[in-house]
Amino acid sequence: MTATTTEPGTGVHPVDRKPPALQLIVGGVQHVAAMYAGVVAPPLIIGAAVGLSPGQLSLLISASLFTAGLATLLQTLGVWRFGARLPLVNGVTFATVAPVLSIAAQHGPADALGVVYGATLIGGALVVLAAPFFSRLTRFFPPLVTGTVITLIGVSLLPVAIKWISAQQPTAEPSGLLLAGITLLAVLAFTRFLPGFWGRIALLLGLVVGTLVAWPLGEVDTSTLSQAPAFGIATPFHFGAPAFDLATIVSMAIVMLVVMAESTADLLALGEIVGRPTTSRTLADGLRADGLATAVSTIFGGFACTAFAQNVGLVALTRMVSRYVVAASGAVLVVLGVFPVTGGIIALVPQPVLGGAGLVLFGSVAVAGIRTLAKASFDNPANITIVAASLGVGLIPIAAPKFYEHFPSAVQTVMDSGISAGCVVAVVLNLIFGRGNPRTR
């Protein structure tokens, strides 16, 4: 169900409604629980690659949480022409991980982060400048294209849930399958039988149930809680002042184009879900927020910011469409960044439990894409061809992650993301085969 009209008697769209304090806090925590693993994974990988000590690594993670919170607050509440003012969670994008690892290999661990921050700063500024021009591309995203891309977002995220269930191992353990199954059933049961607000926090309740079941089985790692410092935030430029290298800047600029394409897809998807279609102005404001947040994050030790698709799925699943709920999650992220010990509580949730909830969460995004595709006519064989080819190309990096390993790095940057690859194919094919066909729009 999507929110498509203003509330009776108020003239306020559900996106702009301010829920009671309890709903704000619980809903915000639920969003953080859904994306916590995604926002801490990139700094963990990058920190290990550049040889940071455990203490420094903790600060790097805190910086990513802190800057994700700032970016989310900017995106949801908005300042002037910065922020889409939609329930959109922002955080560190995985798209930068591979380029950063390559930079670390080229420049050495000691200098890598400074070069990365210099390129990220420029990349963020370029996004701010390019946002109004990029936003005009919405006319190339009719329902046929948008539905295909949204479906790919959901399908691309499903392997993440599956890896959580197996705890990143090639095969799953029986205990992992048990925890994932219990969590999945709990989320489904809570969604089906709990009324009102309680049904809308079914995902959070399912995570609590799964974690409580995992505790006596010895599947809950409490070391993250005991080892986390009570307070820890990186001072400005703690990991090095920005250094500027032309080749690195060009590489990061390409990455930011991919980030803009993925954010565009997420914004279009979210507009469909909440019943407030994303206009060119909304898209430009959202992309500006991405760019500004990315540039500012380099001051505190964060990385490039983008929309988190899993939280788009959470909005679709819970029907809590208020942007203030997501703004509350931004405030929670800021607190987690300043007080890492609080993040240790969320980190108690075992990966198989996250995976069980993730199956429903990410599947909800794919369902939103299918719903959008239903607005396009498939009586025309060309439309079937467009969707089929786009999904096929988009699924290549999901089915074979190393498929483009021997291609130039610029090609890998675009094609290694099933979302961006499928998006490019869908837009191009729609221009070729869909021109003059109003039923694709």
Phi, psi and omega per residue, in radians:
M1 nan 2.374 3.110
T2 -2.055 2.695 3.087
A3 -1.534 1.994 -3.014
T4 -2.004 -0.214 -3.093
T5 -2.336 2.956 3.038
T6 -1.272 2.750 -3.135
E7 -1.255 2.421 -3.101
P8 -1.001 2.316 3.050
G9 1.427 -0.145 -3.102
T10 -2.004 -0.509 -3.068
G11 1.227 0.200 -3.117
V12 -1.791 2.223 3.082
H13 -1.201 2.497 3.139
P14 -0.932 -0.487 3.111
V15 -1.093 -0.569 -3.069
D16 -1.697 0.066 -3.125
R17 -1.355 2.449 3.109
K18 -1.768 1.864 -3.131
P19 -1.232 2.951 3.045
P20 -1.044 2.811 -3.040
A21 -1.003 -0.734 -3.108
L22 -1.076 -0.759 3.124
Q23 -1.141 -0.652 3.102
L24 -1.056 -0.859 -3.058
I25 -1.175 -0.876 -3.098
V26 -1.137 -0.752 3.107
G27 -1.100 -0.679 3.103
G28 -1.130 -0.754 3.108
V29 -1.094 -0.666 3.125
Q30 -1.075 -0.726 3.104
H31 -1.121 -0.721 3.134
V32 -1.139 -0.716 3.120
A33 -1.059 -0.607 -3.120
A34 -1.265 -0.485 -3.022
M35 -2.012 -0.041 -3.028
Y36 -0.998 -0.833 -3.114
A37 -1.069 -0.638 -3.125
G38 -1.212 -0.556 -3.071
V39 -1.472 -0.415 -3.140
V40 -1.623 -0.313 -3.093
A41 -1.131 -0.824 3.141
P42 -1.012 -0.843 3.102
P43 -1.121 -0.532 3.067
L44 -1.085 -0.801 -3.123
I45 -1.173 -0.811 -3.100
I46 -1.165 -0.767 3.139
G47 -1.041 -0.719 3.108
A48 -1.148 -0.645 -3.096
A49 -1.180 -0.561 -3.121
V50 -1.702 0.131 3.010
G51 1.276 0.613 3.108
L52 -1.255 2.574 3.058
S53 -1.259 2.857 3.123
P54 -0.947 -0.702 3.126
G55 -1.133 -0.763 3.116
Q56 -1.164 -0.654 3.124
L57 -1.111 -0.681 3.085
S58 -1.065 -0.719 3.111
L59 -1.149 -0.665 3.135
L60 -1.117 -0.721 3.103
I61 -1.144 -0.751 3.117
S62 -1.052 -0.695 3.132
A63 -1.102 -0.687 3.137
S64 -1.174 -0.700 3.097
L65 -1.146 -0.777 -3.116
F66 -1.082 -0.842 -3.123
T67 -1.223 -0.552 3.053
A68 -1.109 -0.665 3.097
G69 -1.131 -0.779 3.103
L70 -1.068 -0.760 -3.128
A71 -1.117 -0.692 3.138
T72 -1.167 -0.726 3.092
L73 -1.078 -0.743 3.123
L74 -1.120 -0.731 -3.083
Q75 -1.196 -0.653 -3.052
T76 -1.509 -0.720 -3.084
L77 -1.557 -0.655 3.077
G78 1.359 2.494 3.031
V79 -2.343 1.972 -3.083
W80 0.956 -2.099 -3.123
R81 -1.733 0.429 3.092
F82 -2.009 2.059 3.110
G83 2.023 2.237 -3.119
A84 -1.312 -0.296 -3.084
R85 0.993 0.757 3.057
L86 -2.197 2.824 3.134
P87 -1.273 1.239 -3.024
L88 -2.055 2.118 3.091
V89 -1.554 2.345 3.100
N90 -1.975 2.609 3.094
G91 -2.913 -3.054 -3.103
V92 -1.146 2.273 -3.140
T93 -1.512 2.463 3.073
F94 -1.233 -0.308 -3.090
A95 -1.069 -0.414 -3.100
T96 -1.547 -0.199 -3.012
V97 -1.085 -0.911 -3.113
A98 -1.059 -0.827 3.079
P99 -1.044 -0.680 3.139
V100 -1.136 -0.712 3.102
L101 -1.103 -0.653 3.090
S102 -1.152 -0.711 3.109
I103 -1.110 -0.713 3.119
A104 -1.071 -0.654 3.126
A105 -1.219 -0.579 -3.094
Q106 -1.399 -0.705 -3.013
H107 -1.780 -0.153 -3.124
G108 1.513 2.593 -3.070
P109 -0.985 -0.621 -3.041
A110 -1.137 -0.629 -3.052
D111 -1.842 -0.114 -2.965
A112 -1.067 -0.847 -3.036
L113 -1.121 -0.659 3.103
G114 -1.072 -0.756 3.116
V115 -1.155 -0.704 3.114
V116 -1.079 -0.775 -3.119
Y117 -1.179 -0.607 3.078
G118 -1.110 -0.800 3.135
A119 -1.185 -0.651 3.140
T120 -1.180 -0.680 3.090
L121 -1.041 -0.845 3.111
I122 -1.124 -0.733 3.141
G123 -1.051 -0.731 3.103
G124 -1.110 -0.726 3.116
A125 -1.108 -0.677 3.129
L126 -1.128 -0.645 3.110
V127 -1.115 -0.742 3.108
V128 -1.030 -0.766 -3.115
L129 -1.231 -0.621 -3.055
A130 -1.466 -0.267 -3.024
A131 -0.925 -0.860 -3.101
P132 -1.122 -0.516 3.115
F133 -1.362 -0.735 -3.134
F134 -1.135 -0.581 -3.082
S135 -1.152 -0.393 -3.139
R136 -1.243 -0.140 -3.129
L137 -1.350 -0.012 -3.111
T138 -1.053 -0.448 3.134
R139 -1.182 -0.292 3.089
F140 -1.557 0.151 -3.104
F141 -2.144 1.124 3.012
P142 -1.180 3.008 -3.114
P143 -0.920 -0.587 -3.133
L144 -1.074 -0.766 -3.139
V145 -1.329 -0.820 -3.102
T146 -1.055 -0.785 3.138
G147 -1.072 -0.688 3.109
T148 -1.113 -0.789 -3.104
V149 -1.173 -0.735 3.130
I150 -1.101 -0.719 3.089
T151 -1.054 -0.734 3.115
L152 -1.126 -0.605 3.105
I153 -1.039 -0.838 -3.134
G154 -1.128 -0.790 -3.129
V155 -1.139 -0.644 3.140
S156 -1.152 -0.493 -3.120
L157 -1.455 -0.399 -3.087
L158 -1.017 -0.690 3.072
P159 -1.042 -0.492 3.082
V160 -1.100 -0.781 3.111
A161 -1.101 -0.693 -3.127
I162 -1.151 -0.696 3.086
K163 -1.155 -0.590 3.059
W164 -1.105 -0.729 -3.127
I165 -1.067 -0.691 -3.140
S166 -1.546 0.128 -3.132
A167 0.948 0.720 3.093
Q168 1.188 0.241 3.124
Q169 -1.721 2.780 -3.125
P170 -1.063 -0.588 -3.139
T171 -2.193 2.671 -3.113
A172 -1.568 2.529 3.034
E173 -1.488 2.622 3.100
P174 -0.945 -0.659 3.141
S175 -1.132 -0.655 3.112
G176 -1.136 -0.768 3.108
L177 -1.104 -0.669 3.129
L178 -1.092 -0.849 -3.123
L179 -1.119 -0.745 3.121
A180 -1.095 -0.730 -3.141
G181 -1.134 -0.759 3.125
I182 -1.108 -0.756 3.137
T183 -1.111 -0.772 3.133
L184 -1.059 -0.823 3.131
L185 -1.102 -0.669 3.127
A186 -1.116 -0.785 3.123
V187 -1.071 -0.780 3.138
L188 -1.102 -0.762 -3.119
A189 -1.152 -0.768 3.138
F190 -1.121 -0.687 3.128
T191 -1.121 -0.678 -3.068
R192 -1.361 -0.687 -2.929
F193 -1.907 -0.372 -3.126
L194 -1.450 2.418 -3.089
P195 -1.503 2.718 2.952
G196 0.876 -2.254 -3.060
F197 -1.011 -0.685 -3.086
W198 -1.136 -0.620 3.071
G199 -1.192 -0.466 -3.118
R200 -1.377 -0.307 3.067
I201 -1.847 0.509 -3.111
A202 -1.019 -0.648 -3.130
L203 -1.111 -0.798 3.138
L204 -1.113 -0.750 3.111
L205 -1.113 -0.668 3.097
G206 -1.114 -0.693 3.099
L207 -1.126 -0.668 3.103
V208 -1.125 -0.800 3.129
V209 -1.064 -0.819 -3.140
G210 -1.065 -0.702 -3.137
T211 -1.200 -0.690 3.117
L212 -1.132 -0.658 3.090
V213 -1.191 -0.642 -3.097
A214 -1.247 -0.454 -3.025
W215 -1.037 -0.943 3.140
P216 -1.184 -0.301 3.104
L217 -1.449 -0.042 3.140
G218 1.326 0.383 -3.096
E219 -1.695 0.008 3.142
V220 -1.766 2.097 -3.125
D221 -1.590 1.861 -3.113
T222 -1.547 -0.019 -3.105
S223 -1.152 -0.553 3.138
T224 -1.103 -0.560 3.142
L225 -1.339 -0.732 -3.088
S226 -1.279 -0.489 -3.085
Q227 -1.615 -0.216 -3.084
A228 -1.268 2.324 3.104
P229 -1.220 2.640 -3.125
A230 -1.180 -0.657 -3.120
F231 -2.434 2.384 3.123
G232 -3.036 1.853 3.070
I233 -2.330 2.383 -3.109
A234 -1.232 2.344 3.034
T235 -1.246 2.790 -3.130
P236 -0.919 2.292 3.107
F237 1.033 0.568 -3.141
H238 -1.047 -0.630 -3.076
F239 -1.649 0.210 3.096
G240 2.116 2.472 3.082
A241 -1.236 2.613 3.135
P242 -1.012 2.348 3.042
A243 -2.072 2.545 -2.986
F244 -2.010 2.101 3.121
D245 -2.210 2.165 -3.001
L246 -1.013 -0.828 -3.107
A247 -1.073 -0.697 3.137
T248 -1.179 -0.677 3.122
I249 -1.105 -0.747 3.112
V250 -1.083 -0.759 3.122
S251 -1.075 -0.760 -3.128
M252 -1.207 -0.576 3.102
A253 -1.090 -0.687 3.089
I254 -1.124 -0.746 3.109
V255 -1.045 -0.726 -3.113
M256 -1.173 -0.498 3.033
L257 -1.106 -0.731 3.093
V258 -1.125 -0.742 3.117
V259 -1.048 -0.731 3.123
M260 -1.120 -0.695 3.128
A261 -1.126 -0.738 -3.134
E262 -1.215 -0.693 3.096
S263 -1.119 -0.668 3.093
T264 -1.048 -0.800 3.127
A265 -1.068 -0.744 -3.132
D266 -1.157 -0.713 3.126
L267 -1.139 -0.714 3.099
L268 -1.132 -0.727 3.118
A269 -1.100 -0.784 -3.111
L270 -1.127 -0.691 3.090
G271 -1.022 -0.706 3.103
E272 -1.150 -0.719 -3.053
I273 -1.189 -0.740 -3.061
V274 -1.568 -0.054 3.106
G275 1.350 0.398 3.049
R276 -2.250 1.530 -3.045
P277 -0.905 2.415 -3.100
T278 -1.311 2.025 3.110
T279 -1.539 2.998 3.096
S280 -1.048 -0.666 -3.139
R281 -1.161 -0.782 3.128
T282 -1.052 -0.750 3.136
L283 -1.104 -0.760 3.131
A284 -1.090 -0.748 3.134
D285 -1.128 -0.680 3.122
G286 -1.158 -0.736 3.136
L287 -1.199 -0.641 3.070
R288 -1.043 -0.722 3.122
A289 -1.106 -0.719 3.064
D290 -1.001 -0.821 -3.096
G291 -1.144 -0.796 -3.139
L292 -1.132 -0.758 3.125
A293 -1.088 -0.671 3.118
T294 -1.107 -0.799 -3.137
A295 -1.132 -0.779 -3.120
V296 -1.180 -0.565 -3.102
S297 -1.065 -0.485 -3.127
T298 -1.158 -0.419 3.121
I299 -1.181 -0.678 -3.049
F300 -1.698 -0.021 3.126
G301 1.709 0.290 3.093
G302 -1.608 -3.013 -3.096
F303 -2.268 -3.008 -3.088
A304 -1.029 2.405 -3.086
C305 -1.859 2.544 3.086
T306 -2.659 2.976 3.106
A307 -1.194 2.547 3.101
F308 -1.740 1.954 -3.058
A309 -1.127 -0.557 -3.121
Q310 -1.086 -0.528 3.117
N311 -1.378 -0.429 2.967
V312 -1.089 -0.731 3.081
G313 -1.102 -0.637 3.132
L314 -1.145 -0.673 3.083
V315 -1.088 -0.732 3.122
A316 -1.146 -0.661 -3.085
L317 -1.272 -0.764 -3.015
T318 -1.605 -0.355 -3.082
R319 1.104 0.339 3.001
M320 -1.552 1.599 -2.960
V321 -1.681 -0.020 -3.130
S322 -1.121 2.255 3.113
R323 -1.198 -0.351 -3.135
Y324 -1.293 -0.455 3.027
V325 -1.119 -0.765 3.128
V326 -1.248 -0.576 3.044
A327 -1.063 -0.651 3.081
A328 -1.084 -0.637 3.091
S329 -1.151 -0.586 3.056
G330 -1.100 -0.712 3.094
A331 -1.127 -0.682 3.107
V332 -1.102 -0.724 3.131
L333 -1.101 -0.679 3.095
V334 -1.077 -0.766 3.114
V335 -1.091 -0.745 3.112
L336 -1.081 -0.633 3.133
G337 -1.217 -0.602 -3.119
V338 -1.451 -0.593 -3.127
F339 -2.147 1.475 -3.067
P340 -0.983 -0.449 -3.112
V341 -1.084 -0.548 3.109
T342 -1.212 -0.563 3.077
G343 -1.150 -0.474 3.106
G344 -1.076 -0.500 3.124
I345 -1.153 -0.797 3.126
I346 -1.181 -0.575 -3.136
A347 -1.220 -0.147 3.100
L348 -1.176 -0.418 -3.100
V349 -1.131 2.064 -3.137
P350 -1.128 2.654 -3.121
Q351 -1.059 -0.717 3.115
P352 -1.051 -0.573 3.089
V353 -1.159 -0.780 3.061
L354 -1.030 -0.699 -3.113
G355 -1.108 -0.720 3.117
G356 -1.066 -0.762 3.101
A357 -1.221 -0.603 -3.103
G358 -1.111 -0.520 3.129
L359 -1.040 -0.761 3.108
V360 -1.299 -0.729 -3.072
L361 -1.050 -0.901 -3.087
F362 -1.310 -0.572 3.083
G363 -1.089 -0.515 3.126
S364 -1.109 -0.573 3.101
V365 -1.160 -0.780 3.123
A366 -1.072 -0.673 3.106
V367 -1.096 -0.706 3.095
A368 -1.069 -0.648 3.091
G369 -1.155 -0.727 3.116
I370 -1.115 -0.673 3.108
R371 -1.086 -0.697 3.127
T372 -1.208 -0.674 3.108
L373 -1.066 -0.490 -3.121
A374 -1.132 -0.299 3.132
K375 -1.363 -0.260 3.127
A376 -1.723 2.603 -3.137
S377 -1.479 2.364 3.061
F378 -1.889 0.293 3.001
D379 -1.198 -0.494 3.113
N380 -1.486 2.079 -3.134
P381 -1.006 -0.467 -3.139
A382 -1.094 -0.627 3.140
N383 -1.153 -0.683 3.092
I384 -1.093 -0.724 -3.141
T385 -1.110 -0.738 -3.126
I386 -1.058 -0.856 -3.115
V387 -1.154 -0.760 -3.101
A388 -1.079 -0.834 -3.114
A389 -1.169 -0.691 -3.118
S390 -1.158 -0.776 3.104
L391 -1.124 -0.692 -3.140
G392 -1.072 -0.838 3.136
V393 -1.176 -0.666 -3.137
G394 -1.165 -0.461 -3.123
L395 -1.455 -0.226 -3.102
I396 -0.998 -0.947 -3.125
P397 -1.190 -0.312 3.080
I398 -1.342 -0.762 3.141
A399 -1.336 -0.592 -3.107
A400 -2.371 1.505 -3.044
P401 -1.005 -0.448 -3.106
K402 -1.772 0.310 -3.039
F403 -1.023 -0.672 -3.079
Y404 -1.779 0.379 -3.023
E405 -1.030 -0.570 -3.069
H406 -1.692 0.171 3.106
F407 -1.572 2.832 3.079
P408 -0.971 2.670 -3.061
S409 -1.052 -0.617 3.133
A410 -1.098 -0.704 3.103
V411 -1.154 -0.753 3.138
Q412 -1.057 -0.715 -3.103
T413 -1.005 -0.714 -3.118
V414 -1.437 -0.832 -2.972
M415 -1.433 -0.348 3.119
D416 -1.247 -0.246 3.027
S417 -1.715 1.994 3.128
G418 -1.041 -0.537 -3.130
I419 -1.176 -0.888 -3.110
S420 -1.201 -0.680 3.133
A421 -1.094 -0.842 3.131
G422 -1.143 -0.610 3.128
C423 -1.116 -0.802 3.137
V424 -1.047 -0.814 -3.114
V425 -1.117 -0.749 -3.115
A426 -1.113 -0.756 -3.138
V427 -1.128 -0.821 -3.100
V428 -1.119 -0.824 -3.119
L429 -1.152 -0.616 3.106
N430 -1.154 -0.632 3.088
L431 -1.145 -0.624 -3.087
I432 -1.390 -0.880 -3.007
F433 -1.719 -0.364 -3.044
G434 -1.688 -0.056 -3.094
R435 -1.078 2.266 3.136
G436 1.396 0.021 3.139
N437 -1.812 1.674 -3.044
P438 -1.135 -0.325 -3.081
R439 -1.342 -0.068 3.041
T440 -1.529 -0.057 -3.023
R441 -2.006 nan nan
